[in-house]
Amino acid sequence: MKVNMYTLASSQVVRYAIIIAAASLPLILAALHVTHAEESIGPVTD
């Protein structure tokens, strides 16, 4: 019974980690894109 509960909890943690990673990945990519775009736009405006 203990092993069952442990495997269930660990699988849930892995699932949450995957969901969090999948949700934060686009945000990270968007932030990197925005910062990169600002850097490329900076010299052009100057």
Gaussian input, Z-matrix of N, CA and C with variables (Angstrom, degrees):
# hf/3-21g

backbone

0 1
 N
 C     1     B1
 C     2     B2     1     A1
 N     3     B3     2     A2     1     D1
 C     4     B4     3     A3     2     D2
 C     5     B5     4     A4     3     D3
 N     6     B6     5     A5     4     D4
 C     7     B7     6     A6     5     D5
 C     8     B8     7     A7     6     D6
 N     9     B9     8     A8     7     D7
 C    10    B10     9     A9     8     D8
 C    11    B11    10    A10     9     D9
 N    12    B12    11    A11    10    D10
 C    13    B13    12    A12    11    D11
 C    14    B14    13    A13    12    D12
 N    15    B15    14    A14    13    D13
 C    16    B16    15    A15    14    D14
 C    17    B17    16    A16    15    D15
 N    18    B18    17    A17    16    D16
 C    19    B19    18    A18    17    D17
 C    20    B20    19    A19    18    D18
 N    21    B21    20    A20    19    D19
 C    22    B22    21    A21    20    D20
 C    23    B23    22    A22    21    D21
 N    24    B24    23    A23    22    D22
 C    25    B25    24    A24    23    D23
 C    26    B26    25    A25    24    D24
 N    27    B27    26    A26    25    D25
 C    28    B28    27    A27    26    D26
 C    29    B29    28    A28    27    D27
 N    30    B30    29    A29    28    D28
 C    31    B31    30    A30    29    D29
 C    32    B32    31    A31    30    D30
 N    33    B33    32    A32    31    D31
 C    34    B34    33    A33    32    D32
 C    35    B35    34    A34    33    D33
 N    36    B36    35    A35    34    D34
 C    37    B37    36    A36    35    D35
 C    38    B38    37    A37    36    D36
 N    39    B39    38    A38    37    D37
 C    40    B40    39    A39    38    D38
 C    41    B41    40    A40    39    D39
 N    42    B42    41    A41    40    D40
 C    43    B43    42    A42    41    D41
 C    44    B44    43    A43    42    D42
 N    45    B45    44    A44    43    D43
 C    46    B46    45    A45    44    D44
 C    47    B47    46    A46    45    D45
 N    48    B48    47    A47    46    D46
 C    49    B49    48    A48    47    D47
 C    50    B50    49    A49    48    D48
 N    51    B51    50    A50    49    D49
 C    52    B52    51    A51    50    D50
 C    53    B53    52    A52    51    D51
 N    54    B54    53    A53    52    D52
 C    55    B55    54    A54    53    D53
 C    56    B56    55    A55    54    D54
 N    57    B57    56    A56    55    D55
 C    58    B58    57    A57    56    D56
 C    59    B59    58    A58    57    D57
 N    60    B60    59    A59    58    D58
 C    61    B61    60    A60    59    D59
 C    62    B62    61    A61    60    D60
 N    63    B63    62    A62    61    D61
 C    64    B64    63    A63    62    D62
 C    65    B65    64    A64    63    D63
 N    66    B66    65    A65    64    D64
 C    67    B67    66    A66    65    D65
 C    68    B68    67    A67    66    D66
 N    69    B69    68    A68    67    D67
 C    70    B70    69    A69    68    D68
 C    71    B71    70    A70    69    D69
 N    72    B72    71    A71    70    D70
 C    73    B73    72    A72    71    D71
 C    74    B74    73    A73    72    D72
 N    75    B75    74    A74    73    D73
 C    76    B76    75    A75    74    D74
 C    77    B77    76    A76    75    D75
 N    78    B78    77    A77    76    D76
 C    79    B79    78    A78    77    D77
 C    80    B80    79    A79    78    D78
 N    81    B81    80    A80    79    D79
 C    82    B82    81    A81    80    D80
 C    83    B83    82    A82    81    D81
 N    84    B84    83    A83    82    D82
 C    85    B85    84    A84    83    D83
 C    86    B86    85    A85    84    D84
 N    87    B87    86    A86    85    D85
 C    88    B88    87    A87    86    D86
 C    89    B89    88    A88    87    D87
 N    90    B90    89    A89    88    D88
 C    91    B91    90    A90    89    D89
 C    92    B92    91    A91    90    D90
 N    93    B93    92    A92    91    D91
 C    94    B94    93    A93    92    D92
 C    95    B95    94    A94    93    D93
 N    96    B96    95    A95    94    D94
 C    97    B97    96    A96    95    D95
 C    98    B98    97    A97    96    D96
 N    99    B99    98    A98    97    D97
 C   100   B100    99    A99    98    D98
 C   101   B101   100   A100    99    D99
 N   102   B102   101   A101   100   D100
 C   103   B103   102   A102   101   D101
 C   104   B104   103   A103   102   D102
 N   105   B105   104   A104   103   D103
 C   106   B106   105   A105   104   D104
 C   107   B107   106   A106   105   D105
 N   108   B108   107   A107   106   D106
 C   109   B109   108   A108   107   D107
 C   110   B110   109   A109   108   D108
 N   111   B111   110   A110   109   D109
 C   112   B112   111   A111   110   D110
 C   113   B113   112   A112   111   D111
 N   114   B114   113   A113   112   D112
 C   115   B115   114   A114   113   D113
 C   116   B116   115   A115   114   D114
 N   117   B117   116   A116   115   D115
 C   118   B118   117   A117   116   D116
 C   119   B119   118   A118   117   D117
 N   120   B120   119   A119   118   D118
 C   121   B121   120   A120   119   D119
 C   122   B122   121   A121   120   D120
 N   123   B123   122   A122   121   D121
 C   124   B124   123   A123   122   D122
 C   125   B125   124   A124   123   D123
 N   126   B126   125   A125   124   D124
 C   127   B127   126   A126   125   D125
 C   128   B128   127   A127   126   D126
 N   129   B129   128   A128   127   D127
 C   130   B130   129   A129   128   D128
 C   131   B131   130   A130   129   D129
 N   132   B132   131   A131   130   D130
 C   133   B133   132   A132   131   D131
 C   134   B134   133   A133   132   D132
 N   135   B135   134   A134   133   D133
 C   136   B136   135   A135   134   D134
 C   137   B137   136   A136   135   D135

   B1=1.4728
   B2=1.5314
   B3=1.3253
   B4=1.4689
   B5=1.5315
   B6=1.3267
   B7=1.4635
   B8=1.5245
   B9=1.3285
   B10=1.4621
   B11=1.5271
   B12=1.3330
   B13=1.4650
   B14=1.5289
   B15=1.3378
   B16=1.4679
   B17=1.5274
   B18=1.3338
   B19=1.4659
   B20=1.5211
   B21=1.3263
   B22=1.4654
   B23=1.5254
   B24=1.3322
   B25=1.4656
   B26=1.5323
   B27=1.3314
   B28=1.4653
   B29=1.5250
   B30=1.3226
   B31=1.4663
   B32=1.5245
   B33=1.3339
   B34=1.4651
   B35=1.5317
   B36=1.3302
   B37=1.4669
   B38=1.5278
   B39=1.3286
   B40=1.4687
   B41=1.5221
   B42=1.3391
   B43=1.4717
   B44=1.5281
   B45=1.3449
   B46=1.4704
   B47=1.5287
   B48=1.3286
   B49=1.4636
   B50=1.5268
   B51=1.3334
   B52=1.4667
   B53=1.5254
   B54=1.3405
   B55=1.4702
   B56=1.5265
   B57=1.3418
   B58=1.4690
   B59=1.5298
   B60=1.3296
   B61=1.4655
   B62=1.5251
   B63=1.3329
   B64=1.4667
   B65=1.5239
   B66=1.3362
   B67=1.4653
   B68=1.5288
   B69=1.3370
   B70=1.4648
   B71=1.5282
   B72=1.3272
   B73=1.4642
   B74=1.5248
   B75=1.3316
   B76=1.4734
   B77=1.5227
   B78=1.3431
   B79=1.4693
   B80=1.5226
   B81=1.3420
   B82=1.4676
   B83=1.5302
   B84=1.3385
   B85=1.4679
   B86=1.5221
   B87=1.3278
   B88=1.4620
   B89=1.5270
   B90=1.3340
   B91=1.4635
   B92=1.5278
   B93=1.3276
   B94=1.4604
   B95=1.5283
   B96=1.3143
   B97=1.4692
   B98=1.5270
   B99=1.3259
   B100=1.4657
   B101=1.5259
   B102=1.3434
   B103=1.4652
   B104=1.5291
   B105=1.3214
   B106=1.4609
   B107=1.5236
   B108=1.3175
   B109=1.4631
   B110=1.5280
   B111=1.3270
   B112=1.4647
   B113=1.5237
   B114=1.3363
   B115=1.4593
   B116=1.5281
   B117=1.3285
   B118=1.4688
   B119=1.5276
   B120=1.3347
   B121=1.4687
   B122=1.5407
   B123=1.3288
   B124=1.4608
   B125=1.5153
   B126=1.3361
   B127=1.4712
   B128=1.5287
   B129=1.3250
   B130=1.4674
   B131=1.5254
   B132=1.3424
   B133=1.4606
   B134=1.5253
   B135=1.3229
   B136=1.4555
   B137=1.5315
   A1=109.75
   A2=115.72
   A3=118.71
   A4=110.45
   A5=115.98
   A6=119.56
   A7=109.81
   A8=116.66
   A9=120.24
   A10=110.54
   A11=116.44
   A12=120.66
   A13=110.10
   A14=116.87
   A15=120.53
   A16=110.85
   A17=116.21
   A18=119.16
   A19=109.93
   A20=116.87
   A21=120.60
   A22=109.92
   A23=116.77
   A24=120.90
   A25=110.01
   A26=116.85
   A27=119.57
   A28=110.59
   A29=116.76
   A30=119.19
   A31=110.18
   A32=116.48
   A33=119.84
   A34=109.94
   A35=116.24
   A36=120.17
   A37=109.86
   A38=116.26
   A39=120.02
   A40=109.84
   A41=115.56
   A42=119.48
   A43=110.00
   A44=115.83
   A45=119.14
   A46=110.55
   A47=116.34
   A48=119.95
   A49=110.43
   A50=116.18
   A51=120.05
   A52=110.02
   A53=116.27
   A54=120.27
   A55=109.99
   A56=116.19
   A57=120.20
   A58=109.86
   A59=116.29
   A60=119.80
   A61=110.59
   A62=116.30
   A63=120.30
   A64=110.60
   A65=116.61
   A66=119.87
   A67=111.03
   A68=117.01
   A69=120.09
   A70=111.92
   A71=117.44
   A72=119.67
   A73=111.94
   A74=119.87
   A75=119.53
   A76=112.36
   A77=116.72
   A78=119.39
   A79=110.19
   A80=116.05
   A81=120.00
   A82=109.67
   A83=116.07
   A84=119.51
   A85=110.39
   A86=116.90
   A87=120.53
   A88=110.28
   A89=116.71
   A90=120.30
   A91=109.94
   A92=116.69
   A93=119.86
   A94=110.27
   A95=116.80
   A96=120.68
   A97=110.37
   A98=116.55
   A99=120.85
   A100=109.93
   A101=116.69
   A102=119.63
   A103=109.83
   A104=117.21
   A105=120.40
   A106=110.52
   A107=116.92
   A108=120.53
   A109=109.91
   A110=116.95
   A111=120.21
   A112=110.10
   A113=116.21
   A114=119.29
   A115=110.66
   A116=116.86
   A117=119.72
   A118=110.39
   A119=116.91
   A120=120.11
   A121=110.15
   A122=117.18
   A123=121.86
   A124=113.64
   A125=118.51
   A126=120.22
   A127=112.44
   A128=118.09
   A129=120.79
   A130=109.92
   A131=117.07
   A132=120.04
   A133=109.78
   A134=118.05
   A135=120.93
   A136=109.13
   D1=-42.84
   D2=179.74
   D3=-61.59
   D4=-42.26
   D5=-178.93
   D6=-64.10
   D7=-39.62
   D8=179.41
   D9=-60.48
   D10=-48.06
   D11=-179.29
   D12=-62.74
   D13=-39.81
   D14=-178.13
   D15=-65.36
   D16=-45.80
   D17=-179.71
   D18=-64.84
   D19=-37.84
   D20=179.22
   D21=-63.60
   D22=-45.20
   D23=-178.64
   D24=-66.08
   D25=-42.38
   D26=-178.13
   D27=-66.04
   D28=-40.01
   D29=179.00
   D30=-65.63
   D31=-35.43
   D32=178.07
   D33=-66.26
   D34=-41.58
   D35=179.61
   D36=-62.42
   D37=-43.25
   D38=179.57
   D39=-62.65
   D40=-40.80
   D41=-179.74
   D42=-63.03
   D43=-44.57
   D44=179.63
   D45=-63.37
   D46=-39.71
   D47=-179.61
   D48=-63.13
   D49=-41.39
   D50=179.71
   D51=-65.35
   D52=-41.99
   D53=-179.81
   D54=-63.40
   D55=-44.14
   D56=-179.01
   D57=-64.06
   D58=-42.79
   D59=-179.75
   D60=-64.15
   D61=-42.87
   D62=-179.25
   D63=-65.78
   D64=-33.56
   D65=-178.11
   D66=-77.91
   D67=-34.15
   D68=-175.75
   D69=-86.32
   D70=-20.95
   D71=-177.37
   D72=-60.24
   D73=-50.15
   D74=178.52
   D75=-60.05
   D76=-36.27
   D77=179.39
   D78=-64.82
   D79=-42.09
   D80=179.93
   D81=-64.91
   D82=-44.04
   D83=179.80
   D84=-63.01
   D85=-40.31
   D86=179.73
   D87=-64.69
   D88=-41.60
   D89=179.84
   D90=-64.12
   D91=-43.33
   D92=178.49
   D93=-63.09
   D94=-41.08
   D95=-179.53
   D96=-64.28
   D97=-42.17
   D98=-178.83
   D99=-64.44
   D100=-47.00
   D101=-179.46
   D102=-63.51
   D103=-40.36
   D104=179.97
   D105=-66.48
   D106=-38.89
   D107=179.42
   D108=-65.86
   D109=-41.40
   D110=179.17
   D111=-62.86
   D112=-40.50
   D113=-179.96
   D114=-64.90
   D115=-39.33
   D116=-178.20
   D117=-73.99
   D118=-31.38
   D119=-179.49
   D120=-76.10
   D121=-32.04
   D122=-176.73
   D123=-50.58
   D124=-59.37
   D125=-177.55
   D126=-62.65
   D127=-30.94
   D128=-178.02
   D129=-66.77
   D130=-41.32
   D131=-178.72
   D132=-69.54
   D133=-33.39
   D134=179.10
   D135=-70.33

